[in-house]
């Protein structure tokens, strides 16, 4: 631990190793990949390689870290893994349905993750740039157990799939991919999206018109049923470019990853 200013409570304390993307996501990934995962770097020269880095930084004191883990992380991860109490997960032809979900708790889980990404100096979160007013509102909401106003930031979710038969992008393999969060610019609004257990989680700021954003389940509201439609990898050009670049590096021999 090191002494520093806790990013959440604002008090100088001993800071623990804090994770923006919850540590349990990395543990699950590493457990299924012999303790390491494939690291994709968005440039033309860095070889694709194995990594056991969990993108942690000394951001929060132990009390604030435990508070966010208990209030939000444990619930959000359990929902996405299909093991949350009183939440039933069903998979159909069009997508994944979560029944019995606490939308507000799940939404604040996602916003707490984006906030931690924004304040983290870790280079893996270098593309996460949110307006100061939004950063402050999320921090104040986390401090005071309040909700971030939906028109300020909306959370969307969909389940990623690749239907053309590329084995490396099977549904199971997509569950095992973690990438650095990527930005999207829609003109009148922007977003940051990341992958977690095969789901694309996207934070829009400000909230977009429903008629513009399609194929995404919006999390705001009180309905206990949340539908996450399937979306093809090609619907996310930024992600597709990253995966294509990784394949290109493999063809050029810029890889330290051996086929399993």
C-alpha positions in Angstrom: 0.0 0.0 0.0 1.0 3.6 -0.5 -0.1 6.8 1.1 -2.2 9.0 -1.1 -5.5 10.8 -1.7 -8.4 8.4 -2.1 -10.2 9.3 -5.4 -13.6 8.6 -3.9 -13.7 10.0 -0.3 -11.0 12.6 -0.9 -9.1 11.7 2.3 -5.4 11.0 2.5 -5.1 7.4 3.4 -3.2 4.2 2.6 -4.4 3.2 -0.9 -5.0 -0.3 -2.0 -4.6 -1.9 -5.4 -7.8 -0.8 -7.1 -9.4 -2.2 -10.2 -11.6 -0.3 -12.6 -12.7 -3.5 -14.3 -13.4 -5.6 -11.3 -10.7 -8.0 -10.2 -13.1 -10.9 -10.3 -13.4 -10.5 -14.1 -9.6 -10.9 -14.4 -9.6 -13.8 -12.0 -12.2 -15.6 -14.0 -10.4 -14.9 -17.3 -7.0 -16.0 -15.9 -8.6 -19.1 -14.3 -9.8 -20.3 -17.7 -6.6 -19.4 -19.5 -3.9 -21.0 -17.3 -3.3 -17.8 -15.3 -2.8 -15.5 -18.2 -4.7 -13.9 -21.1 -3.9 -12.6 -24.6 -3.1 -8.9 -24.6 -4.2 -6.9 -27.7 -2.4 -3.6 -28.1 -3.8 -1.1 -30.7 -0.6 -0.4 -32.7 1.2 -1.9 -35.6 4.5 -3.0 -33.9 3.8 -4.4 -30.4 3.6 -8.2 -30.6 0.5 -9.9 -29.4 1.5 -11.6 -26.2 0.3 -13.2 -23.0 -0.3 -11.1 -19.9 -1.3 -11.5 -16.3 -1.7 -7.8 -15.7 -5.1 -6.9 -14.1 -4.8 -3.1 -14.8 -4.8 -2.1 -11.2 -3.6 1.2 -9.6 -3.6 2.7 -6.1 -6.8 4.7 -6.4 -9.0 4.0 -3.4 -8.6 3.5 0.3 -9.6 0.1 1.7 -12.9 1.3 3.0 -14.0 2.8 -0.4 -12.7 -0.1 -2.3 -14.7 -2.6 -0.2 -17.8 -0.3 -0.3 -17.9 -0.3 -4.1 -17.2 -4.0 -4.3 -20.0 -4.8 -1.9 -22.6 -2.4 -3.3 -22.0 -2.8 -7.0 -19.1 -5.0 -8.3 -20.3 -8.3 -6.7 -23.8 -7.7 -8.0 -22.8 -6.6 -11.6 -20.4 -9.5 -12.1 -22.9 -12.0 -10.7 -25.6 -10.7 -13.1 -23.3 -11.1 -16.2 -22.1 -14.5 -15.1 -25.7 -15.7 -14.6 -25.4 -16.4 -10.8 -27.0 -13.4 -9.2 -29.6 -14.1 -6.5 -33.2 -13.8 -7.7 -32.0 -13.0 -11.3 -32.9 -15.6 -14.0 -31.0 -15.5 -17.2 -32.5 -17.0 -20.4 -31.0 -17.1 -23.9 -33.2 -16.9 -26.9 -32.8 -16.5 -30.7 -32.6 -12.7 -30.4 -30.7 -12.2 -27.3 -30.3 -12.7 -23.5 -33.0 -11.8 -21.0 -32.3 -11.0 -17.4 -35.5 -11.4 -15.2 -35.6 -10.1 -11.7 -32.7 -7.6 -12.2 -32.2 -4.5 -10.1 -31.6 -2.1 -13.0 -30.5 0.8 -10.9 -27.9 -1.2 -9.0 -26.6 -2.7 -12.3 -26.5 0.7 -13.9 -24.6 2.2 -11.0 -22.2 -0.7 -11.2 -21.4 0.2 -14.8 -21.1 3.9 -14.1 -18.8 3.2 -11.1 -16.5 1.2 -13.5 -16.4 4.0 -16.0 -15.6 6.5 -13.3 -12.8 4.4 -12.0 -11.5 4.0 -15.6 -11.6 7.8 -16.0 -9.6 8.6 -12.9 -7.1 5.7 -13.3 -3.7 6.6 -14.7 -3.3 3.0 -16.1 -2.5 3.2 -19.8 -5.1 0.5 -20.5 -7.8 3.1 -19.8 -6.1 5.9 -21.9 -9.1 6.3 -24.2 -11.6 6.9 -21.4 -12.2 10.6 -21.4 -15.5 11.8 -19.9 -16.6 15.4 -19.2 -15.6 16.7 -15.8 -19.2 17.4 -14.9 -20.1 13.7 -15.5 -17.1 12.5 -13.6 -18.1 14.7 -10.6 -21.7 13.6 -10.7 -20.8 9.9 -10.7 -18.3 10.4 -7.8 -20.8 12.4 -5.8 -23.5 9.8 -6.4 -21.2 7.0 -5.3 -20.2 8.9 -2.2 -23.8 9.7 -1.2 -25.5 6.5 -2.5 -27.5 8.4 -5.0 -28.4 7.7 -8.7 -26.7 9.5 -11.6 -29.4 11.3 -13.6 -30.4 9.2 -16.7 -30.3 12.1 -19.1 -26.7 12.8 -18.1 -25.4 9.2 -18.8 -27.2 6.1 -20.1 -26.0 2.5 -20.0 -26.6 0.1 -22.8 -25.9 -3.6 -23.1 -25.9 -6.3 -25.8 -24.4 -9.7 -26.2 -21.7 -10.0 -28.8 -21.6 -12.7 -31.4 -19.9 -13.5 -34.7 -22.2 -15.5 -37.1 -19.9 -16.1 -40.1 -18.2 -19.1 -38.4 -14.8 -17.7 -37.3 -13.8 -20.2 -34.6 -11.6 -17.8 -32.7 -14.6 -15.5 -32.3 -17.0 -18.2 -31.0 -19.5 -17.3 -28.3 -17.4 -19.0 -25.7 -14.1 -17.3 -26.9 -15.8 -13.9 -26.9 -16.6 -14.4 -23.2 -12.8 -14.6 -22.6 -11.8 -11.4 -24.3 -11.0 -8.3 -22.4 -9.9 -5.2 -24.3 -9.1 -1.6 -23.3 -12.2 0.5 -23.4 -12.8 2.2 -26.7 -14.6 5.5 -27.5 -17.4 6.1 -30.1 -18.5 9.4 -31.5 -22.1 9.7 -32.6 -22.0 13.5 -33.3 -24.5 14.9 -30.7 -23.3 12.4 -28.1 -20.4 10.1 -27.3 -19.9 6.8 -25.6 -17.3 4.5 -24.1 -17.7 0.8 -24.5 -15.9 -2.3 -23.1 -16.3 -6.1 -23.1 -17.2 -8.2 -20.1 -18.0 -11.9 -20.3 -19.1 -11.6 -23.9 -21.3 -8.5 -23.4 -20.7 -5.1 -24.8 -21.3 -2.5 -22.1 -21.7 1.0 -23.5 -22.0 4.2 -21.5 -23.5 7.1 -23.5 -23.2 10.7 -22.5 -25.5 12.5 -22.7 -28.4 10.0 -23.1 -29.1 9.4 -26.8 -32.5 9.5 -28.5 -34.0 6.0 -28.6 -34.5 6.2 -32.4 -30.8 6.6 -33.0 -29.4 3.8 -30.9 -30.8 0.5 -31.9 -29.9 -3.1 -31.0 -28.9 -2.2 -27.5 -30.8 -2.8 -24.3 -31.0 0.5 -22.3 -30.6 -0.1 -18.5 -32.4 3.0 -17.0 -35.9 2.4 -15.6 -37.5 0.2 -13.0 -38.7 -2.8 -15.1 -37.3 -6.0 -13.5 -36.7 -7.5 -17.0 -33.8 -6.4 -19.1 -33.2 -7.6 -22.6 -29.7 -7.6 -24.1 -30.0 -8.3 -27.9 -27.4 -10.0 -29.9 -25.1 -7.8 -31.9 -22.5 -8.9 -34.5 -18.9 -8.0 -34.1 -19.0 -6.1 -37.3 -21.4 -3.6 -35.7 -18.5 -2.3 -33.6 -15.9 -1.2 -36.2 -13.5 -0.1 -33.5 -13.5 -3.6 -32.0 -13.4 -5.3 -35.4 -10.3 -3.2 -36.4 -8.5 -4.2 -33.2 -9.2 -7.9 -33.8 -8.2 -7.7 -37.5 -5.0 -5.9 -36.5 -4.2 -8.8 -34.1 -4.8 -11.3 -36.9 -2.5 -9.2 -39.2 0.2 -9.2 -36.6 -0.1 -13.0 -36.3 0.3 -13.3 -40.1 3.5 -11.1 -39.9 4.9 -13.1 -37.0 4.4 -10.4 -34.5 3.1 -12.7 -31.9 4.3 -14.5 -28.8 1.1 -16.5 -28.5 1.2 -20.2 -29.4 -1.9 -21.9 -30.7 -3.6 -24.2 -28.1 
